[in-house]
Amino acid sequence: MDPLGTLIDWVAVYGVLGLLAIGAAERFVPILPSYGVLVAIGIAAANDAWSIEMAIAATVTGSLAGCLVLFAVALAFSEEGTRRLLRGICRLLGISSAQADRTVVSFRANQRFLSFGLQLVPAVRLITPVIAGLFRADPRVFALATFIGILVWNALFIGVGRIAAELAPETSASELALKVLVALLIIEATGFMVWRRIHRASTTHAGDPRDR
């Protein structure tokens, strides 16, 4: 059984409109793992369902549109309303309150960089538009940084799907998506451990009286 492959077969029927729709849907339907869908789209590109350029352009456009809709909704709410919206989305996505709070604090300090960088973090990337709306980020800066982040994310996984399909044509989209998830978790865990070690070392160095 290959549920992702079945989904992509349906998307292929509608061509560009299907790609636009699936790009936007990952912003509003958290049960769709974007990396898995993008890998499957890359596999379909290798099988000539569409060109890889079309796949990237359409999914980026759809995802950016969905992101900007969430940003506009957050802007329309009061600060307290936006915070309630953020908490609700975090519960839906399984993001802990502590992780959400850390993201909010970090975003306040460096909005431009994190508008880009958080688009490369699974799950957290989906709450970034709401956080940006909470802090009334500059729409043009937010849109540009988010566009670049989405472009990198989508191109990476669509490219992985296409390459994998060429190297292992017998691998199903769902099986490959699972392997990508495992790789993502390993990379994320490794990155966190490296960051914690660097942070701990810098804190120890700053607190050592001999360094003053």
HUBELBEL-V148227 format. One record per residue. N is the residue number from 1. PSI is psi in whole degrees, 0 to 359 (none if undefined). Layout:
n=N psi=PSI
n=N psi=PSI
//
This chain:
n=1 psi=135
n=2 psi=81
n=3 psi=322
n=4 psi=320
n=5 psi=321
n=6 psi=318
n=7 psi=315
n=8 psi=327
n=9 psi=320
n=10 psi=316
n=11 psi=320
n=12 psi=332
n=13 psi=326
n=14 psi=1
n=15 psi=230
n=16 psi=319
n=17 psi=322
n=18 psi=319
n=19 psi=318
n=20 psi=316
n=21 psi=317
n=22 psi=329
n=23 psi=318
n=24 psi=324
n=25 psi=327
n=26 psi=344
n=27 psi=337
n=28 psi=346
n=29 psi=87
n=30 psi=347
n=31 psi=349
n=32 psi=105
n=33 psi=116
n=34 psi=322
n=35 psi=321
n=36 psi=316
n=37 psi=318
n=38 psi=320
n=39 psi=316
n=40 psi=323
n=41 psi=321
n=42 psi=321
n=43 psi=317
n=44 psi=325
n=45 psi=322
n=46 psi=335
n=47 psi=16
n=48 psi=27
n=49 psi=328
n=50 psi=167
n=51 psi=155
n=52 psi=328
n=53 psi=316
n=54 psi=319
n=55 psi=314
n=56 psi=312
n=57 psi=315
n=58 psi=317
n=59 psi=324
n=60 psi=316
n=61 psi=314
n=62 psi=316
n=63 psi=318
n=64 psi=319
n=65 psi=315
n=66 psi=321
n=67 psi=316
n=68 psi=329
n=69 psi=314
n=70 psi=321
n=71 psi=315
n=72 psi=320
n=73 psi=316
n=74 psi=322
n=75 psi=327
n=76 psi=339
n=77 psi=161
n=78 psi=169
n=79 psi=317
n=80 psi=322
n=81 psi=321
n=82 psi=321
n=83 psi=320
n=84 psi=320
n=85 psi=317
n=86 psi=315
n=87 psi=321
n=88 psi=317
n=89 psi=320
n=90 psi=318
n=91 psi=320
n=92 psi=323
n=93 psi=353
n=94 psi=23
n=95 psi=129
n=96 psi=156
n=97 psi=322
n=98 psi=316
n=99 psi=319
n=100 psi=318
n=101 psi=318
n=102 psi=320
n=103 psi=318
n=104 psi=313
n=105 psi=316
n=106 psi=319
n=107 psi=322
n=108 psi=324
n=109 psi=329
n=110 psi=75
n=111 psi=316
n=112 psi=311
n=113 psi=318
n=114 psi=335
n=115 psi=326
n=116 psi=306
n=117 psi=323
n=118 psi=346
n=119 psi=352
n=120 psi=8
n=121 psi=117
n=122 psi=145
n=123 psi=305
n=124 psi=327
n=125 psi=336
n=126 psi=339
n=127 psi=353
n=128 psi=317
n=129 psi=324
n=130 psi=319
n=131 psi=318
n=132 psi=320
n=133 psi=324
n=134 psi=320
n=135 psi=9
n=136 psi=50
n=137 psi=153
n=138 psi=120
n=139 psi=320
n=140 psi=316
n=141 psi=315
n=142 psi=315
n=143 psi=317
n=144 psi=312
n=145 psi=320
n=146 psi=319
n=147 psi=314
n=148 psi=317
n=149 psi=315
n=150 psi=320
n=151 psi=315
n=152 psi=312
n=153 psi=308
n=154 psi=315
n=155 psi=323
n=156 psi=308
n=157 psi=327
n=158 psi=319
n=159 psi=319
n=160 psi=316
n=161 psi=317
n=162 psi=314
n=163 psi=317
n=164 psi=321
n=165 psi=327
n=166 psi=326
n=167 psi=326
n=168 psi=75
n=169 psi=342
n=170 psi=351
n=171 psi=131
n=172 psi=159
n=173 psi=318
n=174 psi=320
n=175 psi=317
n=176 psi=321
n=177 psi=322
n=178 psi=319
n=179 psi=321
n=180 psi=320
n=181 psi=314
n=182 psi=316
n=183 psi=319
n=184 psi=315
n=185 psi=320
n=186 psi=315
n=187 psi=316
n=188 psi=316
n=189 psi=318
n=190 psi=316
n=191 psi=320
n=192 psi=317
n=193 psi=320
n=194 psi=315
n=195 psi=317
n=196 psi=321
n=197 psi=317
n=198 psi=316
n=199 psi=317
n=200 psi=320
n=201 psi=318
n=202 psi=324
n=203 psi=317
n=204 psi=318
n=205 psi=319
n=206 psi=330
n=207 psi=356
n=208 psi=116
n=209 psi=338
n=210 psi=342
n=211 psi=4
n=212 psi=none
//
